[in-house]
């Protein structure tokens, strides 16, 4: 299992993912689930993956292969030279569709699930910040003002804070705090989600990453967020009226 969350607000994009994979109680490992791509001054793109690890790794390999080929064959279309973020989502969706077609039957014959999903967040020069969710079939949806965040993986524990806080006008700083609280709630409630975490921030019209950071278990700033949120919840709970008075 995993938990990845991405937020799109007026000031930019915020992404946070864990690194734990679970193929059984005795087979827990760490794998990076966030991958970033950047052409400074032109575009910054981040992908976060959930679901069958072999499928999502093959999708990433396919994207990387296209980028490598484009160095010698410039007319090769890749996520780093296509004209729109919508086309980026299409390219990722096409790679997902290809890998599902190639491997799904074999994977399911072994009794495993082949479903996977990928979050895509980024901005290219001349366009707006965009956030997409790509499904196993290769189709995708885009975040809107009414739905300014997406989650994949074990999302239920971290959703309430996002529902209450995230709006288009939410600041980047508040969005970072919100995704950290969302992740902390998930870490506390589900053992299949685990540290370390990967955080990325893209400011609107910057066309580069302001933050690409690994958050380790001993990170002091994340600990302060966790402890502060717990204390605030306790104070809020104690201030509630008694139901039976």
C-alpha positions in Angstrom: 0.0 0.0 0.0 1.0 3.6 -0.3 -0.2 7.1 0.1 0.4 10.0 -2.3 -1.3 13.4 -2.2 -1.1 16.3 -4.7 -2.6 19.7 -4.3 -3.2 22.4 -6.9 -3.8 26.0 -5.5 -3.5 29.4 -7.2 0.1 29.8 -5.9 1.3 26.4 -7.3 1.5 22.7 -6.7 2.4 20.6 -3.6 3.1 16.9 -3.7 3.9 14.4 -0.9 4.4 10.6 -1.0 5.6 7.9 1.3 8.1 5.2 0.3 6.7 1.9 1.8 5.6 -1.0 -0.3 3.9 -4.1 1.1 3.8 -7.5 -0.6 2.8 -9.3 2.6 3.4 -9.0 6.3 7.0 -10.2 6.0 7.9 -8.4 2.7 8.0 -4.7 3.4 10.4 -2.6 1.5 11.1 1.0 0.5 10.7 2.4 -3.0 10.6 5.9 -4.3 7.2 6.8 -5.6 7.8 10.4 -6.7 9.7 11.2 -9.8 10.6 14.7 -11.0 11.5 16.1 -14.4 12.6 19.6 -15.0 13.7 21.9 -17.9 14.4 25.1 -15.9 12.5 28.1 -17.4 10.3 25.8 -19.5 8.6 23.2 -17.4 8.6 21.3 -14.1 6.7 18.0 -13.8 6.3 15.4 -11.0 4.8 11.9 -11.1 3.7 9.9 -8.1 2.8 6.2 -8.4 0.5 3.8 -6.6 -0.5 0.2 -7.2 1.3 -2.6 -8.9 5.0 -1.7 -8.6 6.1 -3.6 -11.7 3.5 -1.7 -13.8 4.4 1.7 -12.6 8.2 1.1 -12.9 7.7 0.0 -16.5 5.7 3.1 -17.2 8.5 5.3 -15.7 11.1 3.3 -17.7 9.1 3.9 -20.9 9.0 7.6 -20.3 12.7 7.7 -19.5 13.5 5.8 -22.7 11.6 8.3 -24.8 13.5 11.1 -23.2 16.8 9.4 -23.9 15.9 8.7 -27.5 14.9 12.3 -28.0 18.5 13.4 -27.3 19.5 11.8 -30.7 16.2 12.1 -32.4 14.8 15.5 -31.4 11.4 14.9 -33.1 10.6 12.1 -30.6 7.8 13.4 -28.4 8.3 13.1 -24.7 6.9 14.6 -21.5 9.8 17.2 -21.7 9.1 18.5 -25.1 5.3 18.1 -25.8 3.2 21.2 -26.2 0.8 20.9 -23.3 0.4 19.4 -19.8 -2.7 17.7 -21.2 -0.4 15.9 -23.7 1.9 14.9 -20.8 -1.1 13.2 -19.2 -1.9 11.5 -22.6 1.7 10.2 -23.0 1.7 8.8 -19.4 -1.7 7.3 -20.1 -0.5 5.7 -23.3 2.4 4.1 -21.5 0.1 2.9 -18.7 -2.2 1.4 -21.3 0.7 -0.4 -23.1 2.0 -1.9 -19.9 -1.4 -3.1 -18.7 -2.0 -4.7 -22.1 1.4 -6.4 -22.0 1.4 -7.7 -18.4 -2.1 -7.6 -16.9 -3.2 -11.1 -17.8 0.0 -12.7 -16.6 0.0 -10.8 -13.3 -3.6 -11.7 -12.6 -3.0 -15.4 -13.4 -0.5 -15.4 -10.6 -3.2 -14.1 -8.2 -1.8 -10.5 -7.9 -3.5 -7.3 -8.8 -2.4 -5.2 -11.8 -4.2 -2.0 -11.0 -2.1 1.1 -10.8 -2.5 4.9 -10.8 -0.3 7.9 -11.4 -0.6 11.5 -10.3 0.9 14.1 -12.6 1.5 17.6 -11.5 3.3 20.4 -13.3 3.4 23.5 -15.4 5.0 24.3 -18.8 5.8 27.8 -20.1 2.7 29.3 -21.7 0.3 27.1 -19.6 -1.2 27.0 -16.2 -0.3 24.6 -13.3 -2.1 21.3 -13.9 -2.9 18.2 -11.9 -4.1 14.9 -13.4 -5.0 11.5 -12.1 -4.2 8.6 -14.6 -6.1 5.3 -14.1 -5.1 1.8 -14.9 -6.9 1.9 -18.3 -4.8 5.0 -19.3 -7.7 7.4 -19.0 -7.4 10.4 -16.7 -9.2 13.3 -15.0 -7.9 16.8 -14.1 -8.2 18.6 -10.8 -10.6 21.6 -10.8 -11.4 24.5 -8.5 -14.1 22.3 -7.0 -11.7 19.3 -6.6 -8.2 20.9 -6.1 -6.5 17.8 -4.7 -6.0 14.2 -5.6 -5.0 11.2 -3.5 -3.9 7.7 -4.4 -3.3 4.7 -2.2 -4.5 4.6 1.4 -6.4 8.0 1.2 -9.2 7.8 3.7 -7.3 8.8 6.9 -5.8 11.9 5.3 -8.8 13.2 3.4 -10.7 15.1 6.2 -8.0 17.8 6.7 -7.7 18.4 3.0 -11.5 18.7 2.6 -11.5 21.4 5.3 -8.4 23.3 4.3 -7.6 23.1 0.6 -9.2 25.7 -1.6 -7.8 27.4 -4.7 -7.0 30.5 -2.6 -5.1 28.4 0.0 -1.5 29.6 0.2 1.4 27.3 -0.7 2.7 27.3 2.9 -0.7 26.2 4.2 -1.0 23.6 1.5 2.4 22.1 2.6 1.2 22.0 6.2 -2.1 20.4 5.1 -0.5 17.6 3.1 1.9 17.0 6.0 -1.0 16.7 8.5 -2.8 14.5 6.0 0.3 12.2 5.8 0.8 12.2 9.5 -2.8 11.1 10.1 -2.3 8.2 7.6 1.0 7.2 9.1 -0.6 6.9 12.5 -3.6 4.9 11.3 -2.1 2.5 8.7 1.1 0.5 9.0 1.3 -0.1 5.3 2.3 3.6 4.8 5.7 4.6 6.1 8.6 7.0 6.2 10.7 8.4 4.7 8.6 10.9 2.6 9.2 12.8 -0.5 8.0 16.4 -0.8 8.0 18.6 -3.9 6.7 22.2 -4.5 6.3 24.0 -7.8 5.5 27.7 -7.6 3.1 29.1 -10.2 5.0 30.5 -13.3 8.4 29.5 -11.8 8.8 26.5 -14.2 11.2 24.8 -11.7 11.0 23.1 -8.4 11.3 25.3 -5.3 11.5 22.2 -3.1 12.5 18.6 -3.8 13.1 17.1 -0.3 13.4 13.8 1.4 11.8 13.8 4.9 13.4 11.2 7.1 11.9 9.7 10.3 13.9 12.0 12.5 13.0 15.2 10.6 12.4 18.0 13.2 10.1 20.1 11.1 7.8 17.2 10.4 7.8 16.2 14.0 6.8 19.7 15.0 3.8 19.5 12.6 2.8 16.1 14.0 3.1 17.2 17.6 1.4 20.5 17.0 -1.5 18.9 15.2 -2.0 16.4 18.0 -2.0 19.1 20.6 -4.4 21.2 18.6 -6.8 18.3 18.3 -6.6 17.6 22.1 -7.4 21.3 22.8 -10.3 21.3 20.3 -11.7 18.0 21.8 -11.5 19.3 25.3 -13.4 22.5 24.3 -16.4 20.6 22.9 -19.6 20.7 24.9 -20.7 17.5 26.7 -23.4 15.6 24.9 -25.1 14.3 28.0 -25.4 17.6 30.0 
